[in-house]
Amino acid sequence: MKASAVSREGHRQPERAREGALRPESVSAHDAWSTPERRALRELVADFTTREIVPNLERWEDEGALPRTLHERAGDLGLLELGFPEAAGGVGDHLDACLVAEQLILSGGSSGVCAGLFTHGIGVPHIAAAGDEEQVARLVRPVLAGRAIASLGITEPEAGSDVAAITTRAERDGDDYVVTGAKTFITSGTRADFVTTAVRTGGPGHRGISLLVIETDRPGVSRSRLRKMGWHCSDTAELRFDGVRVPAANLVGAEGTGFRQIMVNFAAERLSMAVQAYATAQRCVDLTIAWVRSRHTFGSALAQRQVVRHQVAEMARETAVARTYVRDVLARWQAGADVVTDLAMAKNTAVAACDAVVDRAVQLHGGMGYMHGVEVERHYRDARILGIGGGTTEIMNEVVAGRLGLDA
């Protein structure tokens, strides 16, 4: 059953809650995350994850990338189109997309899988929002169907959080732009068919930035794989553009509007990462509970020792607080409220909870938690990027400080 069919019609009801899947919703059976349609969507994602991701994840981690067939399968199920406008071939809203990522992690996937499989969530929203029918048909629809892979190119060797400082240049030459420059830390960059790229078409500062789609098979494009601490199954690349000719038809929106387009989509990206953070924490709580119940030392289970029980209780508390706050901010954001301050605080809250929980999970697993291939070890490595990607913890605090009037 496709996710879109579940979302629109909700024919299928889950027969039972899968392990760790629906417990976060047990407090309120009628909230937005627990409608019959979304419970069916959870079951679909849980089945997809346990059948097609979990058995292969360690191999994909070792190989350093996800296979294209996984995108195709996710596209066939309708999981890639969630949160996109119907005019671009999408269905549902951002909550649906976040629910998919949350459930994928709760069912034994990882934030690394989310990064590699759902890179289109940062790669094509700008194109869909711009509304050019030719671009939507040529670029967006194949990605949502899982038949193409999109990426986003903003960060440069000398420009990260300071988006307005990018130097990659796109000079107009007739019906083309000629692009020269470099991008780095590009998620799915080694597999992407095209990269929605921030380029400088005008003068200095944010007003000179535009978005240009660059197909990766164009002459002058080169890619180098980067190795990382975590997210091993999510390939990352450095891209170089050496006089790459790109049709002007690949310009997304008007010249000089790229910075605004990027900023608009940052909210969705940061909320998605916050959801992945608390979902990772919840998964580690579940794994740790199972471990301390089964692991016996000195004649009794670890769960019988107060020092262990209280640590797990704290892990559960921090996770629940983060989940509640992030979901509240997401609901208000979707309703159109001004949540700039809360959004920054919600990301930092979820990341802090995740950092604390994955650390305790490894500690309570002891030597086993330090072994490659053990799930909590992977979550420990993967979690570290969540306070960096999509806006660092420090940048989020700068946003909060500015909104509190501390710039005056």
C-alpha positions, 0 to 999 in steps of 0.5 A: 500500500502506498503511503499516499493511499494511506494518507488520503483514505486510511483504509488500513488499521494497524492490528497491533503496535510494533515494538517501540512504535506507538508508545509515544502516542499512548498518552493521547490517542486522538492527537495529530500524530495518531489519526487512523491514517497516520497509524496506518502510515506508521505500520507501513514504514515499520514494515518497510524498515524491518524488511528492507533496511534493517537486514542490509544496514550494516552492509550499506554502512560498510559500503558507504552509500544506500542503493538506488533500489531503496529509493525506488522502493520508497518511491513505489510506496509513496514515502518520498512524496509526503510533505510536497504540494500536490501540484508537484506530485506530493501529498500530505504535510511536513508532519507526515514526512517527519512521522516517516523519519521518526518511525524509520528510526524507531523500527531499527533504521538510523538518522544516517538512512534518513539523511541518504534516503530523504535528501530530496527533502532539502534538494527539491522543495525550492524547485517545487515552491517556485512552481515552474511546471517544466522544472517540476516535471523534469526534476521534482517528479522523478525524485519523488518517484524514486527514479532520481536523486537530488542534493543541495549544495550550499556549504563551501570550504570557506563558507558554512553557516554564513550562507551570504559569504558563498563564492561559487560564481555563475556568470551569464553567457547567452542562454547559459550560466558558467559556474566555477567554484566548490561545495563541500559536505554535500549529502548524497553528493556522490550519487545525486543526479543533480544538485540544487546549488547556491551560486553568486549571480550578483554582487556581495552579500545575500542579495547576490545569491541565486539557486541553480540546478546543476546536473552532475554529469555535465562537463566540468563537474567533479566529485570526491567522496568524504569519509565521516565519523558517522552517517556511514551509509549516507554518502557525502561529497566535495563537488568542484565546478570548473567552467560548468555550462548550465542552461539558464532554464535551470535557474530556480525562481528569480535571480537574487532570491536564492538566499530567501529560498534557502532560509525558508526551507531551513525551518523544515530541515531543522524540524526534521533533524529535531525529530530524528534526534528525539527518535534516536533517543527513544530508540536508544531508550528502548534498546537500553531497557531491553538490554538491562532487563536481559543482562545479568551480572553478579547474579541479577539483572542490571535493571534491578540496580537503582543506579541503572534504573535511575539512569534509564528513567532520566533517559526516558524523561529527557526524550519525552520532554524533547518529543513533546516540545518539538511536536508542539513547535511543529504543529504551530509552525504548520499553522503559520505561527511565528516560531523562529525562537522556539524552533531554534530552541526545539532543535537544541533541546532535542539534540541535547537530549539525544546526546545525553541518551546515546551516551548513557546507552553506550555506557549501560551496554558496557563493552558491547556498546563499543562494538562496531555493528551494535545498534547503540554504537551506530546511534552514538556516532550518527547523533554527533552530526545533529548538533552541526547540520542544518544550523549548529547549536551555536547558530541556534543560540545566536538566533535565540539571543537575537530574538531575545533582544540581546543584539541591542 
